[in-house]
């Protein structure tokens, strides 16, 4: 069958521009024959809509014309993306949900596969990512969408199925960010936008902060040369109150007599039976965060098309996100001394998991009043050069190169995270009510002490962390399209890619383990401690009105505390940090992981068009080869002994370090087939088969074994890398059907199935790494217990200090060796299956101006986490479970007429498993509870050039909550307030 088509010339490109769809169709991902078949000469209508309807129509055309399952969001106009934050736009797409940081979208999950399973590209180029972690070196490859302003993005496309020509690396999806180009918007285009962000969540910052952005785009010399300059600057002050069990829950089976086991003297109601599983908390903290975010983005694009056959593009993209976090904390530690309480009823049978209703712990004596103030800078740079050449009527060639970096680390010597623990040593007992969403903390004070009192406050330990990450990608891509005449095979796509990806993840900590106190209360001026209301910070969280809740906490300024501590150190002529008598981070890394991945890829793909029973059919069949070499080095600290520094604080003493290097690699042949048939006009059915991979996280392939310096009485933790890890491998099958029945209107339903092999999970083993002696449980410890008549950790430590001197350290050959639980990434020898359905309706109600979008995605995995399995004991296998699987739904109602644009969006995500290792390094689950949010956008066009708008995010003020094995085992609850943008936009 002979097919009529356009050759890919500038004439065809101009037609695409007229139709308003080109902005949503990047060269690397869309196929010319698909577009041409849909829009043959004389068989199209010019779409003369604007605003929301134009955006939705562009996105619909992208979905309709694409091979496989693709969803997209397009800008309403140049510099006018639907949301200020790209992640918050992406959550409107079927099957996409987002993770939030301080109430702002940051990373995405697609079809239940979390951020590390999704590859992000910028104009088809793989982007590096850099993140910092609170108390470790970051290992994530995931891209944080909070770094990039939306003004320079014309479309975002989510490819849920894979073609051979698409880059691999995401078994969840490939997300392509498409930036505007001057030659795609001929003439002069310029806009200026000014916003004021209103965020009432801040207690100390400004509740109204600015956002300024501008775009200048112009073409010259008969549209042969174009320049585009985009810039934006945003400040945001906000706050967040949270309650967290950051060090997790200690899980116990029945009446096993383990650490923290409940007493069986009648002091607890519903005492667990032998076959029940329960947990006790290790701590509880109320955190009050204030943050200041400053985002600067810039993009310069130059294009030159000396002829219809050649187009040169040079672009540079820069983004910087500076985030200052100021935290106050009220916290208590529990050392496993349960006093009284109540648990939920158990059944004393298989599967019974009990949670606390009331839990009281008799651990004394400190009440922590932590203060933090740190600033992290995340900087991204990308320089790219592209040449497109229409070599002949049958051959198009493209060469693309980019060099991109992403770097994240502390702004100053206070580190990427820190804490100074102010303290009052008057706690006798702490009771927590877990019966509602919010955990109500009630502290019992020593006789004669009525509560927190600045005159009784000093400081204890401090920790200044230095987390750093830098990723670099140099990538060269050569692509081609060869068009055949009078053939079922209409064209052949081919290409090769060479890429070098370097990553460095490093970490150090300067920690003072003076948890027993530093100085005396009289060394600290009372006026540096400022009383703050506590219940009012959680006034819209269920349960926060408990009568027993602590009525207030005390806030401090970081510099005031540093000054007071430095004065004590100077008076004692004591060096307390790498900066001497002044507290600061350690610039010398204790963990330093460096990975170089060299990747080569080649692909060939045949694109076919034919008919079956007079129904047009499009088939794309291809093969992609990927070869990856891994070289991984890690700085491995050498340790000598264990120091007992606090009641339940132990510290591995380091003495030097060394680099170790390991190598690995893998290669894959990845087939893909996409089938699309138009069974009736505008009714399509699709089927896709593909094989894809996702590479391991950087910590998983580190080149050595590192031990965390902070330990507990019963052992320490560490991490071991494995550069020979195989990547996740997924076999993907998709079936879908769509009916496009009107302007911007369609209905679709699809089924997907992913079979994941080489699933990478974590396993643990326990060994006496480095043979480190610990004073806990040795002969001196036994002597202290016998002399005191108690094994209270604080009392024993005081005895040892008094009788053997300070510091108290393990003695080789005399004290027992500390067991260290090592977490190691391993490939599972079994596969995991994920499947689900996606349903979507987008409908525009004629000329009424109203429209609606509704979508729902179900996701199901073949294995669920077993909360009854404590992951303890001999022969217990680690649980390999896919994280992030959950159902999602979105509903958007919009109106656009008479200069008004109104959009109300509801987003919902069901409960999901977020992790299987808790904050103490133990194998316990973390579940994120179901969450929904309502956002509102209202715009009014005063004239064709000037509009005003208001945007509301989380207008109902929803909060988020996470828990462990039982809903009463709180992990965290985060109270996030609504925020609003008021602005004006002017187009020239």
URLIN-V7008 format. One record per residue. N is the residue number from 0. SS is DSSP state (2 for helix, 1 for strand, 0 for the rest). OMEGA is omega in degrees with one decimal (999 if undefined). Layout:
n->(N/N)
ss->(SS/SS)
omega->(OMEGA/OMEGA)
This chain:
n->(0/1/2/3/4/5/6/7/8/9/10/11/12/13/14/15/16/17/18/19/20/21/22/23/24/25/26/27/28/29/30/31/32/33/34/35/36/37/38/39/40/41/42/43/44/45/46/47/48/49/50/51/52/53/54/55/56/57/58/59/60/61/62/63/64/65/66/67/68/69/70/71/72/73/74/75/76/77/78/79/80/81/82/83/84/85/86/87/88/89/90/91/92/93/94/95/96/97/98/99/100/101/102/103/104/105/106/107/108/109/110/111/112/113/114/115/116/117/118/119/120/121/122/123/124/125/126/127/128/129/130/131/132/133/134/135/136/137/138/139/140/141/142/143/144/145/146/147/148/149/150/151/152/153/154/155/156/157/158/159/160/161/162/163/164/165/166/167/168/169/170/171/172/173/174/175/176/177/178/179/180/181/182/183/184/185/186/187/188/189/190/191/192/193/194/195/196/197/198/199/200/201/202/203/204/205/206/207/208/209/210/211/212/213/214/215/216/217/218/219/220/221/222/223/224/225/226/227/228/229/230/231/232/233/234/235/236/237/238/239/240/241/242/243/244/245/246/247/248/249/250/251/252/253/254/255/256/257/258/259/260/261/262/263/264/265/266/267/268/269/270/271/272/273/274/275/276/277/278/279/280/281/282/283/284/285/286/287/288/289/290/291/292/293/294/295/296/297/298/299/300/301/302/303/304/305/306/307/308/309/310/311/312/313/314/315/316/317/318/319/320/321/322/323/324/325/326/327/328/329/330/331/332/333/334/335/336/337/338/339/340/341/342/343/344/345/346/347/348/349/350/351/352/353/354/355/356/357/358/359/360/361/362/363/364/365/366/367/368/369/370/371/372/373/374/375/376/377/378/379/380/381/382/383/384/385/386/387/388/389/390/391/392/393/394/395/396/397/398/399/400/401/402/403/404/405/406/407/408/409/410/411/412/413/414/415/416/417/418/419/420/421/422/423/424/425/426/427/428/429/430/431/432/433/434/435/436/437/438/439/440/441/442/443/444/445/446/447/448/449/450/451/452/453/454/455/456/457/458/459/460/461/462/463/464/465/466/467/468/469/470/471/472/473/474/475/476/477/478/479/480/481/482/483/484/485/486/487/488/489/490/491/492/493/494/495/496/497/498/499/500/501/502/503/504/505/506/507/508/509/510/511/512/513/514/515/516/517/518/519/520/521/522/523/524/525/526/527/528/529/530/531/532/533/534/535/536/537/538/539/540/541/542/543/544/545/546/547/548/549/550/551/552/553/554/555/556/557/558/559/560/561/562/563/564/565/566/567/568/569/570/571/572/573/574/575/576/577/578/579/580/581/582/583/584/585/586/587/588/589/590/591/592/593/594/595/596/597/598/599/600/601/602/603/604/605/606/607/608/609/610/611/612/613/614/615/616/617/618/619/620/621/622/623/624/625/626/627/628/629/630/631/632/633/634/635/636/637/638/639/640/641/642/643/644/645/646/647/648/649/650/651/652/653/654/655/656/657/658/659/660/661/662/663/664/665/666/667/668/669/670/671/672/673/674/675/676/677/678/679/680/681/682/683/684/685/686/687/688/689/690/691/692/693/694/695/696/697/698/699/700/701/702/703/704/705/706/707/708/709/710/711/712/713/714/715/716/717/718/719/720/721/722/723/724/725/726/727/728/729/730/731/732/733/734/735/736/737/738/739/740/741/742/743/744/745/746/747/748/749/750/751/752/753/754/755/756/757/758/759/760/761/762/763/764/765/766/767/768/769/770/771/772/773/774/775/776/777/778/779/780/781/782/783/784/785/786/787/788/789/790/791/792/793/794/795/796/797/798/799/800/801/802/803/804/805/806/807/808/809/810/811/812/813/814/815/816/817/818/819/820/821/822/823/824/825/826/827/828/829/830/831/832/833/834/835/836/837/838/839/840/841/842/843/844/845/846/847/848/849/850/851/852/853/854/855/856/857/858/859/860/861/862/863/864/865/866/867/868/869/870/871/872/873/874/875/876/877/878/879/880/881/882/883/884/885/886/887/888/889/890/891/892/893/894/895/896/897/898/899/900/901/902/903/904/905/906/907/908/909/910/911/912/913/914/915/916/917/918/919/920/921/922/923/924/925/926/927/928/929/930/931/932/933/934/935/936/937/938/939/940/941/942/943/944/945/946/947/948/949/950/951/952/953/954/955/956/957/958/959/960/961/962/963/964/965/966/967/968/969/970/971/972/973/974/975/976/977/978/979/980/981/982/983/984/985/986/987)
ss->(0/0/0/0/0/0/0/0/0/2/2/2/2/2/2/2/2/2/0/0/0/2/2/2/0/0/0/0/0/0/0/2/2/2/2/2/2/2/0/0/0/0/0/0/0/0/0/0/0/0/2/2/2/2/2/2/2/2/2/2/2/2/2/2/2/0/0/0/0/1/1/1/1/1/0/0/1/0/0/1/0/0/0/0/1/2/2/2/2/2/0/0/0/0/0/1/1/1/1/1/1/0/0/1/1/1/1/1/1/1/0/0/1/0/2/2/2/1/1/1/1/1/0/0/1/1/0/0/0/0/0/0/0/0/0/0/0/0/0/0/0/0/0/0/2/2/2/0/1/0/0/0/1/1/1/1/1/1/1/0/0/0/0/0/0/0/0/0/0/0/0/0/1/1/1/1/1/1/1/0/0/2/2/2/0/0/0/0/1/1/1/1/1/1/1/1/1/1/1/0/0/0/0/0/0/0/0/1/1/1/1/1/1/1/1/1/1/1/1/1/0/0/0/0/1/1/1/1/1/1/1/1/1/1/1/1/1/1/1/1/1/1/1/1/0/0/0/0/1/1/1/1/1/0/0/0/0/0/0/0/0/0/0/0/0/0/0/1/1/0/0/0/0/0/0/0/1/1/1/1/1/0/1/1/1/1/1/1/1/1/1/1/1/1/1/1/1/1/1/1/1/1/1/1/0/0/0/0/0/1/1/1/1/1/1/1/1/1/1/1/1/1/1/1/1/1/1/1/1/1/1/1/1/0/0/0/0/1/1/1/1/1/1/0/0/0/0/0/0/0/0/0/1/1/0/1/1/1/1/1/1/0/0/0/0/0/1/1/1/1/1/1/1/1/1/1/1/1/1/1/1/1/1/1/1/1/1/1/1/1/0/0/0/0/1/1/1/1/1/1/1/1/1/1/1/1/1/1/1/1/0/0/0/0/0/0/1/1/1/1/1/1/1/1/0/0/1/1/1/1/1/1/1/0/0/0/0/0/0/1/1/1/1/1/1/0/0/0/0/0/0/0/0/2/2/2/0/1/1/1/1/1/1/1/1/1/1/1/1/1/1/1/1/1/1/1/1/1/1/1/1/1/1/0/0/0/0/0/1/1/1/1/1/1/1/1/1/1/1/1/1/1/1/1/1/1/1/1/1/1/1/1/0/0/0/0/0/1/0/0/2/2/2/0/0/2/2/2/1/1/1/1/1/0/2/2/2/2/0/0/0/0/0/0/0/0/0/0/0/0/0/1/1/1/1/1/0/2/2/2/2/2/2/2/2/2/2/2/2/2/2/0/0/0/0/0/1/0/1/1/0/1/0/0/0/0/0/0/0/0/1/1/1/1/1/1/1/1/1/1/1/1/1/1/1/1/1/1/1/1/1/1/0/0/1/1/1/1/1/1/1/1/1/1/1/1/1/1/1/1/1/1/1/1/1/1/1/1/1/1/1/1/1/1/1/1/0/0/1/1/1/1/1/1/1/1/1/1/1/1/1/1/1/1/1/1/1/1/1/1/1/1/1/1/1/1/1/1/1/1/0/0/1/1/1/1/1/1/1/1/1/1/1/1/0/0/0/0/0/0/0/0/0/0/1/1/1/0/0/1/1/1/0/0/1/1/1/1/1/1/0/0/0/0/0/0/0/1/1/1/1/1/1/1/1/1/1/1/1/1/1/1/0/0/1/1/1/1/1/1/1/1/1/1/1/1/1/0/0/1/1/1/1/1/1/1/1/0/2/2/2/0/1/0/0/0/0/0/2/2/2/2/2/2/2/2/2/2/0/0/0/0/2/2/2/2/2/2/2/2/2/2/2/2/0/0/0/1/1/0/0/0/0/0/0/0/1/0/0/1/1/1/1/1/1/1/1/0/0/0/0/1/1/1/1/1/1/1/1/1/1/1/1/1/0/0/0/0/0/1/1/1/1/1/1/1/1/1/1/1/1/0/0/0/0/0/0/0/0/0/0/0/0/0/0/0/0/0/0/0/0/0/0/0/0/0/0/1/1/1/1/1/1/1/1/1/1/0/0/1/1/1/1/1/1/1/1/1/1/0/0/1/1/1/1/0/0/0/0/0/0/0/0/0/0/1/1/1/0/0/1/1/1/1/1/1/1/1/1/1/1/0/0/0/0/1/1/1/1/1/1/1/1/0/0/0/0/0/1/1/1/1/1/0/0/0/0/0/0/1/1/1/1/1/1/0/0/0/1/1/1/1/1/1/1/1/1/0)
omega->(178.3/179.8/175.2/-179.6/170.6/161.6/-177.1/178.9/178.3/174.3/179.3/178.9/179.4/176.5/178.3/178.2/179.5/-176.0/174.2/-176.4/-171.6/-177.7/-178.0/-174.2/178.9/-174.6/-172.2/-169.7/-177.4/-176.1/-173.3/-176.6/176.2/-178.4/-175.2/178.5/-179.8/-169.7/178.6/-178.9/-179.5/-175.2/177.1/173.0/179.1/-178.5/-175.8/176.1/-179.7/175.0/-174.6/-177.1/177.0/179.1/-179.2/179.1/176.3/-179.3/178.6/178.3/176.2/-179.6/-177.0/-174.4/-172.3/166.0/-179.5/-176.3/-177.3/171.1/-174.2/170.2/-178.7/176.8/177.3/178.4/179.4/-179.7/-175.8/178.1/-173.9/-177.5/176.9/-178.7/-175.8/-179.8/-179.5/171.0/-176.6/-178.4/176.7/-176.1/179.8/176.2/-179.2/172.5/-172.5/167.1/-177.8/173.7/-176.8/176.2/-177.1/-179.0/-178.2/-176.4/-172.8/170.8/-178.0/-179.6/177.4/179.8/-170.9/-171.3/-176.6/179.8/-177.2/-179.4/178.6/176.8/175.1/-174.9/178.3/-179.2/179.5/-174.5/173.0/178.4/177.6/-179.4/171.3/176.8/-173.0/-173.1/179.8/172.3/-179.1/-179.8/-170.9/171.5/-169.4/-179.1/179.3/-176.4/177.5/-178.5/-169.6/176.0/-175.1/-172.9/-177.2/-176.4/179.1/178.8/171.2/-176.6/179.4/-179.2/-175.8/171.5/-171.5/170.6/-179.0/-177.0/-179.4/177.4/180.0/-177.4/178.4/178.1/173.4/179.8/166.4/-178.3/-179.0/175.3/-176.7/177.9/178.9/179.0/-176.4/-178.9/174.1/178.0/-172.0/-179.0/179.7/175.0/178.7/177.3/173.5/179.9/175.3/179.1/167.8/-179.1/177.8/-178.7/-176.8/-178.6/-177.8/177.7/-174.5/-177.8/178.8/179.6/176.2/-176.7/-171.7/165.5/179.3/177.6/178.8/179.0/173.2/179.5/-179.2/175.4/-176.2/171.8/179.8/176.4/176.3/179.2/-179.7/175.5/178.5/179.2/-178.9/177.6/176.1/178.7/-177.7/169.0/175.6/171.4/-179.6/179.7/178.3/174.1/-177.8/170.3/-172.4/165.8/-170.1/-179.8/168.7/-177.1/178.7/-172.0/-173.7/178.0/171.7/-178.1/-173.9/179.0/-178.2/173.8/177.6/-179.7/-178.8/176.5/-177.4/-179.0/-179.8/-178.4/177.7/174.2/-177.3/178.8/-178.3/174.3/-176.9/-176.2/175.1/172.6/178.0/-179.6/172.9/-177.1/175.4/180.0/170.1/-178.6/167.3/-178.8/178.8/-174.0/166.2/-179.4/177.4/-179.3/175.8/-176.9/177.8/179.1/174.7/179.7/176.4/179.1/175.6/177.6/178.6/178.3/-176.4/178.7/177.8/-174.1/-173.1/173.3/176.9/178.9/174.7/-178.0/176.8/-178.9/-179.3/173.3/176.5/176.4/177.8/-176.3/173.9/179.1/176.1/-171.9/167.8/-173.4/168.1/-171.9/173.9/176.8/176.6/-178.6/173.2/176.8/-178.6/-175.8/177.4/177.1/-177.1/174.6/175.0/-178.4/173.5/179.7/-177.1/-179.7/179.9/177.1/-176.6/177.0/-176.3/178.5/-178.0/168.2/172.1/175.6/177.0/-178.0/-175.3/176.4/172.9/6.2/-171.2/168.7/-175.1/176.1/-173.2/176.5/179.5/174.7/-177.9/-177.6/179.0/178.0/176.3/-174.6/-179.9/178.3/177.6/175.7/-176.6/177.6/-175.4/175.0/173.3/-176.3/170.7/-172.7/178.0/176.7/-175.6/-172.9/172.0/178.6/-179.1/175.8/-176.7/176.8/171.9/174.5/-171.9/177.5/172.3/-175.0/179.2/179.4/-177.8/178.5/-175.7/-172.9/171.0/172.0/178.8/176.9/179.2/174.0/166.1/-176.2/165.7/-169.3/170.7/-172.9/-178.2/-177.5/176.7/-175.0/177.0/176.0/179.1/176.5/-178.5/-171.1/179.1/-176.8/-174.7/178.2/-176.6/-179.3/178.3/-176.8/171.7/-175.5/178.9/179.2/178.3/179.4/-174.8/-179.1/178.9/-174.0/-179.2/-178.6/-178.3/-173.8/173.4/173.3/175.5/-176.1/176.4/179.1/178.2/-172.3/-177.9/178.9/-174.1/177.3/175.3/177.0/179.5/176.9/169.2/-172.1/176.0/-178.9/174.0/-176.9/177.9/175.2/177.1/-176.3/179.8/177.5/173.2/-179.2/173.5/174.1/-175.3/-179.7/176.1/174.6/179.6/179.2/174.7/-179.4/171.3/-176.5/171.5/179.7/178.4/177.6/173.2/177.2/-173.9/-177.2/170.6/177.9/171.3/-171.8/174.4/-176.8/179.1/-173.5/176.2/177.5/178.8/-175.6/-179.7/179.5/-179.2/175.9/-175.1/179.9/-178.0/-172.9/174.8/176.3/-173.6/-177.7/179.6/176.8/-179.6/-176.7/-178.3/179.0/-179.3/-167.7/179.2/178.0/-177.0/177.4/-175.2/178.1/-179.8/-175.5/-176.4/-177.7/175.7/-173.1/-178.0/172.5/179.7/178.4/180.0/173.6/-177.5/-176.9/175.7/179.9/178.6/179.6/179.9/179.3/179.5/179.1/177.6/-178.9/179.8/179.3/-179.4/-176.7/-173.1/173.6/-173.7/-179.2/174.3/177.9/177.5/-178.1/178.8/-178.9/176.4/177.2/175.6/-179.9/179.9/-173.1/174.2/172.1/-177.5/-177.4/-179.1/-177.0/171.8/176.2/175.5/-173.7/173.3/179.8/174.5/-179.6/170.4/-175.1/177.4/-179.9/-172.6/173.6/177.2/-179.4/171.1/-178.4/178.7/177.3/-179.2/-178.8/174.1/178.8/174.2/-179.8/-176.2/-179.2/179.6/177.1/179.7/176.3/-175.7/172.3/-176.7/170.6/-171.6/177.0/178.4/173.5/-175.5/177.2/175.2/-177.3/-175.1/-175.8/178.0/178.3/176.3/-171.0/179.4/-174.3/176.6/-179.7/178.2/-169.8/176.8/-176.9/-176.3/176.4/178.9/178.9/179.8/176.8/170.3/-176.7/176.7/-178.7/177.6/179.7/-179.9/173.2/-175.3/171.2/-168.3/178.5/174.9/176.7/174.5/-179.5/176.6/-179.9/176.3/-174.2/173.3/178.7/178.1/174.2/-175.0/168.2/-176.5/171.8/-177.9/172.7/177.6/172.2/-175.2/178.8/168.4/-175.1/-178.2/173.9/-174.0/178.5/-178.5/-176.0/177.0/-172.1/179.2/178.9/179.1/-180.0/176.5/-173.4/-179.7/-179.3/176.6/-176.8/-174.7/174.9/178.1/-179.6/177.9/-179.9/179.4/-178.5/-177.8/-179.1/178.9/174.8/172.1/179.2/169.2/175.1/-176.4/172.1/-167.9/175.4/178.8/169.9/178.8/174.4/-178.4/175.7/-179.7/-167.7/178.9/-179.5/178.5/-175.5/176.7/173.4/-178.6/173.6/-177.6/175.6/177.3/178.4/179.2/176.1/-172.9/175.2/-179.0/-179.7/-178.3/176.2/177.9/172.6/-179.8/169.8/-176.8/-179.3/178.0/-178.2/179.8/179.8/-175.2/178.5/178.6/-179.6/-179.6/178.2/178.7/-177.8/178.0/176.7/179.1/177.8/-178.7/179.7/179.6/-177.8/-176.1/-176.1/178.5/175.4/176.1/-171.3/-178.8/-179.6/179.1/-179.9/178.3/179.1/-178.2/177.7/-178.1/-173.7/-176.1/177.6/-178.3/11.8/177.3/-176.2/177.4/179.8/-178.5/179.8/-179.2/-176.8/178.4/179.2/-178.2/173.5/-178.9/178.2/-175.5/175.3/-176.7/175.8/-179.6/172.5/175.8/178.8/175.9/-179.2/176.8/-176.6/175.2/175.3/-178.8/179.6/173.9/178.8/-178.4/173.5/172.7/-174.0/173.9/-174.5/174.9/-178.0/-178.5/-176.2/-178.7/175.1/-178.2/173.4/177.6/174.1/-178.4/179.4/173.2/179.8/-179.2/176.4/-175.6/-179.3/174.2/178.5/-179.9/-178.8/-178.9/179.5/-177.4/-178.5/-179.5/176.4/-179.7/174.3/179.6/-179.4/174.7/179.9/176.6/-175.8/176.0/-178.8/169.3/-176.9/178.7/173.0/177.8/177.5/177.5/174.1/-178.7/173.4/-178.7/176.4/-179.4/179.0/174.7/178.3/-178.8/168.0/179.5/178.6/175.3/-175.3/175.8/-179.8/-176.4/173.3/-178.4/177.9/177.7/177.3/-175.6/-177.6/179.7/174.9/-173.9/-175.5/176.9/178.7/-179.9/-175.3/177.8/-175.8/169.3/178.2/171.5/-176.8/-178.1/-173.5/173.5/-175.4/178.1/176.3/-177.9/174.4/176.6/178.5/173.7/178.9/177.9/170.6/-174.3/-178.8/-170.2/175.1/174.6/-175.3/170.8/179.8/178.1/-179.0/-178.2/-172.7/178.2/174.1/180.0/175.3/-178.0/-177.6/175.7/-178.5/-179.5/-174.5/-178.9/-179.4/178.8/178.6/-176.4/167.4/178.7/171.5/-168.8/-177.3/-176.6/-178.7/174.1/171.4/-173.3/173.3/173.1/-174.4/177.6/-179.3/179.9/178.9/-179.8/999)
